[in-house]
Amino acid sequence: FAGSYFTLADNANLAGKKLKAGEYQVNLKKDQAEITNPDGKTIKVPVKVEQAATKFPNTFAITKPGTGGVDLIEIDLGGSTNRLIFGQ
């Protein structure tokens, strides 16, 4: 899987890490997502991969309100049917 880019409109929490608003790259490596920030720093996070019925037209980051801001809970990978679910 080649990397996809997504944008966070607000700061978000992911697996105890703080992600600042901005553009990120995500790569899927087996059961882990590697998320790289604009400074080139990468975090590895366990992920559950689910298949959607149809391909996603674009890569989207999905957040929900959490304690201390918003939590990144899912990334839908554009051009594929892969849905990355965090915190499962």
C-alpha positions as CSV (number, residue, x, y, z in Angstrom):
1,F,0.0,0.0,0.0
2,A,1.4,3.4,-1.0
3,G,1.0,6.3,1.4
4,S,-2.0,8.5,1.4
5,Y,-2.3,12.0,2.8
6,F,-5.0,13.4,5.1
7,T,-5.6,16.7,6.8
8,L,-6.6,17.4,10.4
9,A,-8.5,20.6,10.7
10,D,-8.0,20.6,14.5
11,N,-5.5,19.1,17.0
12,A,-6.3,15.5,17.7
13,N,-5.4,12.7,20.1
14,L,-4.3,9.3,18.8
15,A,-3.2,6.5,21.1
16,G,-2.0,8.9,23.8
17,K,-0.2,11.1,21.2
18,K,-1.1,14.6,20.3
19,L,-1.3,15.4,16.6
20,K,-1.3,19.1,15.6
21,A,-3.7,20.4,12.9
22,G,-2.1,19.9,9.5
23,E,-1.3,17.5,6.7
24,Y,-0.1,14.0,7.5
25,Q,0.9,10.9,5.5
26,V,-0.3,7.5,6.5
27,N,1.1,4.1,5.5
28,L,-0.3,0.7,6.3
29,K,2.2,-1.9,7.4
30,K,0.3,-5.1,8.3
31,D,-1.6,-4.3,11.5
32,Q,0.0,-1.0,12.1
33,A,-0.5,2.5,10.7
34,E,2.6,4.7,10.3
35,I,1.6,8.3,10.5
36,T,4.2,10.9,9.5
37,N,3.8,14.6,10.4
38,P,5.0,17.6,8.4
39,D,8.3,17.6,10.3
40,G,9.0,14.0,9.2
41,K,8.4,12.4,12.6
42,T,6.5,9.1,12.4
43,I,4.4,7.3,15.0
44,K,3.3,3.7,14.7
45,V,-0.2,2.9,16.0
46,P,-2.0,-0.5,16.0
47,V,-4.9,-0.5,13.6
48,K,-7.9,-2.7,12.6
49,V,-8.5,-2.8,8.9
50,E,-12.0,-3.1,7.6
51,Q,-13.2,-3.3,4.0
52,A,-16.0,-0.9,2.8
53,A,-18.4,-1.9,0.0
54,T,-17.1,0.7,-2.4
55,K,-13.8,2.6,-2.9
56,F,-13.4,5.8,-1.1
57,P,-12.9,8.8,-3.5
58,N,-10.5,10.6,-1.2
59,T,-8.7,10.0,2.0
60,F,-10.6,11.2,5.0
61,A,-9.7,11.5,8.7
62,I,-12.7,11.0,11.0
63,T,-12.7,12.4,14.5
64,K,-15.1,12.5,17.5
65,P,-15.2,14.6,20.6
66,G,-13.0,13.1,23.4
67,T,-11.5,14.1,26.6
68,G,-9.1,17.0,26.1
69,G,-10.2,17.7,22.5
70,V,-11.0,15.4,19.6
71,D,-9.9,11.8,19.0
72,L,-8.8,10.4,15.6
73,I,-10.9,7.3,15.3
74,E,-10.7,6.3,11.6
75,I,-9.0,7.0,8.3
76,D,-10.7,6.0,5.1
77,L,-8.1,5.5,2.4
78,G,-8.9,7.2,-0.9
79,G,-8.7,4.9,-4.0
80,S,-9.2,1.8,-1.9
81,T,-11.9,0.1,0.2
82,N,-9.6,0.1,3.3
83,R,-10.9,1.7,6.4
84,L,-8.4,2.1,9.3
85,I,-10.0,1.9,12.7
86,F,-8.1,3.1,15.8
87,G,-8.7,2.1,19.4
88,Q,-10.3,-1.2,18.8
